[in-house]
């Protein structure tokens, strides 16, 4: 446990240790310069009130922060906090947001005081790699936050400010989005390029938000995982996909639907029970559902992933590995994992057959899959030349804009109805 102290020398020593840690191993460190002050237009905090607020603010900081975070009281109502984390990502945004709320609550015995906090953030090594540089950058940032009226956190860099505020906006918007009915699904068809038969579709999550510029899955899905919302949202996706799949089957147009499962979803206890319940409630045969996980998920926790996937297979649900070739899975992973489908990532498809390296990699993946009697799906196919090359090396299931963009359920029904009748063909691996 780090000893908390008000001594400037020890603060700089603590910062020097954090900087050395960042240089030695992959970790994150940040400095928060904090000022508690009256809300704009209010009476300044003065006299005995300063001492009372300082003591309560220090107590709140200690209670809100981790034991390994260092808190230093400077003059008046100014503080410096040193944060150090092994986790990746802008964790300091969450900490700063929480501290703003903690420090802006009413202070005991000071009912007439309307106080707020302002926080300036500097990052190591982005804003400096010495204690003095980091403190200087955080101090400059807190001046800007306080000058704007307070109850804000900010960075010295305008770009960093915009990125942090955008992340916070997205995270706040995601809270309650499921209850507000803002999520919807799109379906991107998978087509047999020999017969033209529509074999299935990948289910893709979309968020209908009022945020400026909208918000695509590449931005909001990682935040769903970081915020812990991936469990309820993932359960909704499973239920909705099964409901829609059952509706199409009832209409006489069955499609096998692929649903993406993240590493955090795979770790949820009873995930296979959740999948079973979604199938049962919708009345969808398990063979019309495929769970799709990335290659990296297999590598991160091979034992857990294998156990979970074996349970899925026992339900009759198919298993697909997405983005194959982009991670570190070896041939042994493929041989020993329960799976039915390999999906080749777009990066190995783009520019075929002109890109010789991509041609060699995609051909090798297809040959590997066929030798293990796995189905191969090529993702992100856009050009006729790409499709023709894939056909020539034995990949016959195509997904991408070559056939269709991701569609809503009604759009997919209209798209299927407008297609020429497909020649009958058995689904082959």
C-alpha positions as CSV (number, residue, x, y, z in Angstrom):
1,X,0.0,0.0,0.0
2,X,1.3,3.4,-1.0
3,X,1.7,5.9,1.9
4,X,-0.2,9.0,1.2
5,X,1.6,12.2,2.0
6,X,1.5,16.0,1.6
7,X,5.2,16.3,1.0
8,X,6.1,17.6,-2.5
9,X,9.3,15.6,-2.6
10,X,7.4,12.4,-2.0
11,X,4.8,13.3,-4.6
12,X,7.6,13.7,-7.2
13,X,9.1,10.5,-6.0
14,X,5.8,8.7,-6.4
15,X,5.4,10.1,-9.8
16,X,8.9,9.1,-10.8
17,X,8.0,5.5,-9.8
18,X,4.8,5.6,-11.9
19,X,6.8,6.9,-14.9
20,X,9.4,4.2,-14.5
21,X,6.6,1.6,-14.3
22,X,5.1,2.8,-17.5
23,X,8.5,2.5,-19.3
24,X,9.1,-1.0,-17.8
25,X,5.8,-2.8,-18.4
26,X,2.6,-2.1,-20.4
27,X,0.5,0.0,-18.0
28,X,-1.1,3.4,-17.8
29,X,-0.5,6.3,-15.5
30,X,-2.2,9.7,-15.1
31,X,-2.0,12.8,-13.0
32,X,-5.2,14.6,-11.9
33,X,-4.9,18.2,-10.7
34,X,-8.0,18.9,-8.7
35,X,-9.5,22.2,-7.5
36,X,-12.6,22.6,-5.3
37,X,-14.2,26.1,-5.7
38,X,-17.5,27.9,-5.6
39,X,-19.8,27.5,-8.5
40,X,-19.6,30.4,-11.0
41,X,-21.5,33.4,-9.6
42,X,-21.4,32.0,-6.0
43,X,-19.5,33.5,-3.0
44,X,-15.9,32.4,-2.9
45,X,-14.9,29.8,-0.3
46,X,-12.9,31.6,2.4
47,X,-11.9,31.6,6.0
48,X,-12.7,28.6,8.2
49,X,-14.8,27.1,5.4
50,X,-11.5,26.4,3.4
51,X,-10.2,24.1,6.2
52,X,-13.5,22.3,6.6
53,X,-13.8,21.7,2.8
54,X,-10.2,20.6,2.6
55,X,-10.6,18.0,5.3
56,X,-13.8,16.6,3.9
57,X,-12.5,16.6,0.3
58,X,-9.4,14.7,1.3
59,X,-11.5,12.1,3.1
60,X,-13.7,11.7,0.0
61,X,-10.7,11.3,-2.3
62,X,-9.2,8.6,-0.1
63,X,-12.6,6.8,0.0
64,X,-13.2,7.0,-3.7
65,X,-9.7,6.0,-4.9
66,X,-7.8,2.7,-4.9
67,X,-5.3,2.1,-2.0
68,X,-2.4,2.3,-4.5
69,X,-3.5,5.8,-5.8
70,X,-1.5,8.6,-4.2
71,X,-3.3,11.8,-3.0
72,X,-1.4,15.0,-2.3
73,X,-2.9,18.2,-0.8
74,X,-1.4,21.3,-2.2
75,X,-2.2,24.8,-0.9
76,X,-5.8,25.9,-0.3
77,X,-8.3,23.6,-2.0
78,X,-6.0,22.1,-4.6
79,X,-5.0,18.5,-4.7
80,X,-2.9,16.2,-7.0
81,X,-3.8,12.5,-7.5
82,X,-1.5,10.0,-9.2
83,X,-3.3,7.1,-10.8
84,X,-1.5,3.9,-12.0
85,X,-3.3,1.0,-13.6
86,X,-2.5,-2.3,-15.4
87,X,-5.7,-2.0,-17.4
88,X,-5.7,-0.6,-20.9
89,X,-8.0,2.2,-22.1
90,X,-8.9,5.6,-20.7
91,X,-9.7,4.5,-17.1
92,X,-8.8,8.0,-15.9
93,X,-12.0,9.3,-17.6
94,X,-14.1,7.2,-15.3
95,X,-12.1,8.1,-12.2
96,X,-12.3,11.9,-13.0
97,X,-16.0,11.7,-13.7
98,X,-16.6,9.9,-10.4
99,X,-14.4,12.4,-8.4
100,X,-16.4,15.3,-9.9
101,X,-19.6,13.9,-8.5
102,X,-18.0,13.0,-5.1
103,X,-16.4,16.4,-4.6
104,X,-19.5,18.4,-5.7
105,X,-21.8,16.9,-3.1
106,X,-22.9,19.2,-0.2
107,X,-20.3,19.6,2.5
108,X,-21.3,18.8,6.1
109,X,-21.9,21.9,8.2
110,X,-21.7,24.2,5.2
111,X,-25.3,24.2,3.9
112,X,-25.0,27.6,2.2
113,X,-21.9,26.6,0.3
114,X,-22.4,25.7,-3.4
115,X,-19.1,24.0,-4.3
116,X,-18.0,22.2,-7.4
117,X,-14.8,20.6,-8.6
118,X,-12.6,21.0,-11.6
119,X,-10.1,18.4,-12.7
120,X,-7.2,18.6,-15.1
121,X,-5.7,15.4,-16.5
122,X,-2.2,14.7,-17.9
123,X,-1.1,11.3,-19.2
124,X,2.2,9.6,-19.2
125,X,4.0,9.6,-21.6
126,X,1.7,11.6,-23.9
127,X,2.0,14.8,-21.9
128,X,5.5,14.3,-20.5
129,X,7.8,11.8,-19.0
130,X,9.0,13.7,-15.9
131,X,7.1,14.6,-12.7
132,X,7.4,18.3,-13.4
133,X,6.1,18.1,-16.9
134,X,3.1,16.0,-15.9
135,X,2.2,18.2,-13.0
136,X,2.5,21.3,-15.2
137,X,0.3,19.8,-17.9
138,X,-2.4,18.8,-15.4
139,X,-2.3,22.2,-13.7
140,X,-2.8,24.0,-17.1
141,X,-5.7,21.7,-17.8
142,X,-7.4,22.4,-14.5
143,X,-7.1,26.1,-15.1
144,X,-9.1,25.6,-18.3
145,X,-11.8,23.5,-16.6
146,X,-12.2,26.0,-13.8
147,X,-12.3,28.9,-16.2
148,X,-15.1,27.3,-18.1
149,X,-17.2,27.3,-14.9
150,X,-16.2,24.1,-13.2
151,X,-17.8,20.8,-12.6
152,X,-15.7,19.7,-15.6
153,X,-12.6,17.6,-16.3
154,X,-10.3,18.3,-19.1
155,X,-6.9,17.9,-20.8
156,X,-4.3,20.3,-22.0
157,X,-4.8,19.0,-25.5
158,X,-8.0,19.9,-27.3
159,X,-7.9,16.6,-29.2
160,X,-7.7,14.6,-25.9
161,X,-10.6,16.7,-24.5
162,X,-12.8,15.9,-27.5
163,X,-11.9,12.2,-27.4
164,X,-12.6,11.9,-23.6
165,X,-15.9,13.8,-23.8
166,X,-17.0,11.7,-26.7
167,X,-16.3,8.5,-24.8
168,X,-18.2,9.8,-21.8
169,X,-21.2,10.8,-24.0
170,X,-21.3,7.4,-25.6
171,X,-21.1,5.5,-22.3
172,X,-23.8,7.7,-20.8
173,X,-26.0,7.2,-23.9
174,X,-25.6,3.4,-23.7
175,X,-26.9,3.3,-20.2
176,X,-30.6,2.7,-20.6
177,X,-30.4,2.3,-24.4
178,X,-31.7,-1.2,-24.2
179,X,-34.7,-0.2,-22.1
180,X,-35.4,2.7,-24.5
181,X,-35.5,0.3,-27.4
182,X,-32.6,2.0,-29.2
183,X,-30.9,-1.2,-30.4
184,X,-31.8,-3.1,-33.6
185,X,-30.4,-5.9,-35.7
186,X,-29.1,-6.0,-39.3
187,X,-28.6,-9.2,-41.2
188,X,-25.8,-9.6,-43.9
189,X,-26.6,-12.5,-46.2
190,X,-24.2,-15.5,-46.8
191,X,-24.6,-16.8,-50.3
192,X,-23.6,-20.0,-52.0
193,X,-21.8,-18.7,-55.1
194,X,-22.4,-21.9,-57.1
195,X,-26.2,-22.0,-56.9
196,X,-27.1,-18.5,-55.6
197,X,-28.8,-20.0,-52.6
198,X,-29.0,-17.7,-49.5
199,X,-27.7,-20.0,-46.8
200,X,-27.7,-17.8,-43.8
201,X,-26.9,-14.4,-42.4
202,X,-24.7,-12.8,-39.8
203,X,-26.5,-10.8,-37.2
204,X,-25.1,-7.4,-36.6
205,X,-26.0,-5.0,-33.8
206,X,-26.9,-1.3,-34.5
207,X,-27.6,1.5,-32.1
208,X,-30.1,4.2,-33.1
209,X,-28.7,7.1,-31.1
210,X,-29.2,10.9,-31.1
211,X,-25.5,11.5,-30.5
212,X,-23.9,13.8,-33.1
213,X,-22.7,11.8,-36.1
214,X,-24.3,8.7,-34.8
215,X,-22.3,5.9,-33.3
216,X,-21.2,2.7,-35.1
217,X,-20.5,-0.7,-33.7
218,X,-16.7,-0.2,-33.9
219,X,-17.1,2.6,-31.3
220,X,-19.9,1.4,-29.1
221,X,-19.4,-2.4,-28.8
222,X,-16.0,-2.1,-27.0
223,X,-17.7,0.4,-24.5
224,X,-20.5,-2.1,-24.0
225,X,-17.9,-4.6,-22.8
226,X,-16.0,-2.1,-20.7
227,X,-19.2,-0.9,-19.0
228,X,-20.5,-4.4,-18.2
229,X,-23.6,-3.8,-20.5
230,X,-22.5,-6.6,-22.8
231,X,-24.4,-9.2,-20.8
232,X,-27.9,-7.8,-21.0
233,X,-27.4,-6.5,-24.5
234,X,-25.9,-9.8,-25.7
235,X,-28.9,-11.7,-24.2
236,X,-31.3,-9.4,-26.1
237,X,-29.4,-10.0,-29.3
238,X,-29.7,-13.8,-28.8
239,X,-33.4,-13.6,-28.1
240,X,-34.2,-11.2,-31.0
241,X,-32.1,-13.2,-33.5
242,X,-33.9,-16.5,-32.4
243,X,-37.3,-14.8,-32.6
244,X,-36.6,-13.5,-36.1
245,X,-35.1,-16.8,-37.3
246,X,-38.2,-18.6,-36.0
247,X,-40.5,-16.1,-37.9
248,X,-38.6,-16.7,-41.2
249,X,-38.8,-20.5,-40.7
250,X,-42.5,-20.2,-40.1
251,X,-42.9,-18.3,-43.4
252,X,-41.1,-21.2,-45.1
253,X,-37.8,-19.3,-45.6
254,X,-35.5,-20.6,-43.0
255,X,-32.0,-19.0,-42.6
256,X,-29.2,-20.0,-40.3
257,X,-28.3,-16.9,-38.3
258,X,-24.8,-16.3,-36.8
259,X,-24.6,-14.3,-33.6
260,X,-21.3,-12.9,-32.3
261,X,-20.2,-13.8,-28.8
262,X,-17.5,-11.8,-27.1
263,X,-14.9,-13.0,-24.7
264,X,-16.8,-11.4,-21.8
265,X,-20.0,-13.1,-22.9
266,X,-18.2,-16.4,-23.1
267,X,-17.2,-16.0,-19.5
268,X,-20.8,-15.4,-18.3
269,X,-21.9,-18.4,-16.1
270,X,-24.7,-20.4,-17.7
271,X,-24.3,-18.9,-21.2
272,X,-25.3,-22.2,-22.8
273,X,-28.5,-22.1,-20.6
274,X,-29.2,-18.6,-21.9
275,X,-28.8,-19.8,-25.5
276,X,-31.0,-22.9,-24.9
277,X,-33.7,-20.6,-23.3
278,X,-33.6,-18.3,-26.3
279,X,-34.0,-21.2,-28.7
280,X,-36.8,-22.7,-26.7
281,X,-38.8,-19.5,-26.2
282,X,-38.6,-18.7,-29.9
283,X,-39.2,-22.3,-31.1
284,X,-36.1,-22.2,-33.3
285,X,-34.3,-25.5,-34.1
286,X,-30.7,-25.3,-32.8
287,X,-29.3,-26.1,-36.2
288,X,-30.5,-22.7,-37.4
289,X,-28.3,-20.8,-34.9
290,X,-24.5,-20.4,-35.1
291,X,-22.4,-18.7,-32.4
292,X,-19.5,-16.8,-33.7
293,X,-16.4,-15.9,-31.8
294,X,-13.1,-14.4,-32.9
295,X,-9.8,-16.4,-33.0
296,X,-8.4,-14.2,-30.2
297,X,-11.1,-15.4,-27.8
298,X,-9.9,-19.0,-28.2
299,X,-6.3,-18.0,-27.4
300,X,-7.1,-15.8,-24.4
301,X,-8.7,-18.7,-22.4
302,X,-8.5,-21.9,-24.4
303,X,-9.8,-24.2,-21.6
304,X,-12.9,-22.1,-20.8
305,X,-13.6,-21.5,-24.5
306,X,-13.4,-25.2,-25.4
307,X,-15.6,-26.2,-22.5
308,X,-18.3,-23.6,-23.4
309,X,-18.2,-24.4,-27.1
310,X,-18.6,-28.2,-26.4
311,X,-21.7,-27.4,-24.4
312,X,-23.0,-25.3,-27.4
313,X,-22.4,-28.1,-29.8
314,X,-24.3,-30.5,-27.5
315,X,-27.3,-28.2,-27.8
316,X,-27.1,-28.7,-31.6
317,X,-25.8,-25.1,-32.1
318,X,-23.1,-24.6,-34.7
319,X,-19.8,-22.8,-33.9
320,X,-17.9,-20.4,-36.2
321,X,-14.5,-18.8,-35.7
322,X,-14.4,-15.3,-37.1
323,X,-11.4,-13.3,-38.3
324,X,-9.3,-16.4,-38.8
325,X,-5.7,-15.7,-39.6
326,X,-5.6,-12.4,-37.8
327,X,-4.6,-13.8,-34.3
328,X,-2.3,-16.4,-32.9
329,X,-4.2,-19.6,-33.0
330,X,-2.2,-22.5,-34.3
331,X,-3.2,-25.6,-36.2
332,X,-3.6,-27.4,-32.8
333,X,-6.3,-24.9,-31.8
334,X,-8.3,-25.6,-34.9
335,X,-7.9,-29.4,-34.6
336,X,-8.9,-29.5,-30.9
337,X,-11.7,-26.9,-30.7
338,X,-15.3,-27.9,-31.4
339,X,-16.2,-25.8,-34.5
340,X,-18.1,-26.0,-37.8
341,X,-17.1,-22.9,-39.7
342,X,-14.0,-20.8,-40.4
343,X,-14.5,-17.2,-41.5
344,X,-11.7,-15.6,-43.5
345,X,-11.2,-12.0,-42.5
346,X,-11.6,-9.2,-45.1
347,X,-7.9,-8.3,-44.9
348,X,-7.0,-11.5,-46.7
349,X,-9.7,-11.1,-49.3
350,X,-9.1,-7.5,-50.4
351,X,-7.5,-7.2,-53.8
352,X,-7.6,-10.9,-54.7
353,X,-6.2,-12.3,-56.9
354,X,-3.6,-9.5,-57.5
355,X,-2.2,-9.5,-53.9
356,X,0.0,-12.6,-54.0
357,X,0.5,-12.7,-50.3
358,X,-3.2,-12.5,-49.6
359,X,-3.8,-15.1,-52.3
360,X,-1.4,-17.5,-50.6
361,X,-2.8,-17.0,-47.1
362,X,-6.5,-17.3,-48.2
363,X,-5.7,-20.4,-50.2
364,X,-3.9,-22.0,-47.3
365,X,-6.8,-21.2,-44.9
366,X,-9.3,-22.7,-47.3
367,X,-7.2,-25.8,-47.8
368,X,-6.8,-26.2,-44.1
369,X,-10.5,-25.9,-43.4
370,X,-11.5,-28.3,-46.2
371,X,-9.0,-30.9,-44.9
372,X,-10.7,-30.7,-41.5
373,X,-14.2,-30.8,-43.1
374,X,-15.0,-27.3,-42.0
375,X,-17.2,-24.9,-43.9
376,X,-15.4,-21.7,-45.1
377,X,-17.1,-18.3,-45.3
378,X,-15.3,-15.4,-47.0
379,X,-16.1,-12.1,-45.3
380,X,-16.0,-8.7,-46.9
381,X,-16.1,-9.8,-50.5
382,X,-16.8,-6.8,-52.7
383,X,-15.4,-7.4,-56.2
384,X,-16.2,-10.0,-58.8
385,X,-12.5,-10.8,-59.2
386,X,-12.3,-11.6,-55.4
387,X,-15.3,-13.9,-55.7
388,X,-14.0,-15.7,-58.8
389,X,-10.7,-16.4,-57.1
390,X,-12.3,-17.7,-54.0
391,X,-14.5,-20.0,-56.1
392,X,-11.4,-21.3,-57.9
393,X,-9.8,-22.4,-54.7
394,X,-12.9,-24.0,-53.2
395,X,-14.5,-21.3,-51.1
396,X,-18.2,-21.1,-52.0
397,X,-19.9,-19.2,-49.2
398,X,-19.6,-15.5,-49.7
399,X,-20.6,-12.6,-47.3
400,X,-20.1,-9.0,-48.3
401,X,-21.2,-6.1,-50.4
402,X,-20.7,-8.2,-53.5
403,X,-24.1,-9.5,-52.7
404,X,-25.6,-7.2,-50.1
405,X,-24.9,-4.7,-47.3
406,X,-26.3,-5.5,-43.8
407,X,-30.1,-5.3,-44.0
408,X,-33.1,-4.9,-41.7
409,X,-35.4,-7.9,-41.5
410,X,-38.0,-6.4,-44.0
411,X,-35.2,-5.3,-46.3
412,X,-33.7,-8.8,-46.3
413,X,-37.1,-10.3,-47.1
414,X,-37.5,-7.9,-50.0
415,X,-34.0,-8.6,-51.2
416,X,-34.6,-12.4,-51.2
417,X,-37.9,-12.0,-53.0
418,X,-36.2,-10.0,-55.8
419,X,-33.5,-12.5,-56.4
420,X,-33.8,-15.1,-59.2
421,X,-34.7,-18.6,-58.2
422,X,-31.7,-20.5,-57.0
423,X,-30.6,-23.8,-58.4
424,X,-31.0,-26.6,-55.9
425,X,-27.7,-27.4,-54.3
426,X,-26.7,-29.2,-51.1
427,X,-24.7,-27.3,-48.6
428,X,-21.1,-28.5,-49.0
429,X,-18.0,-27.9,-47.0
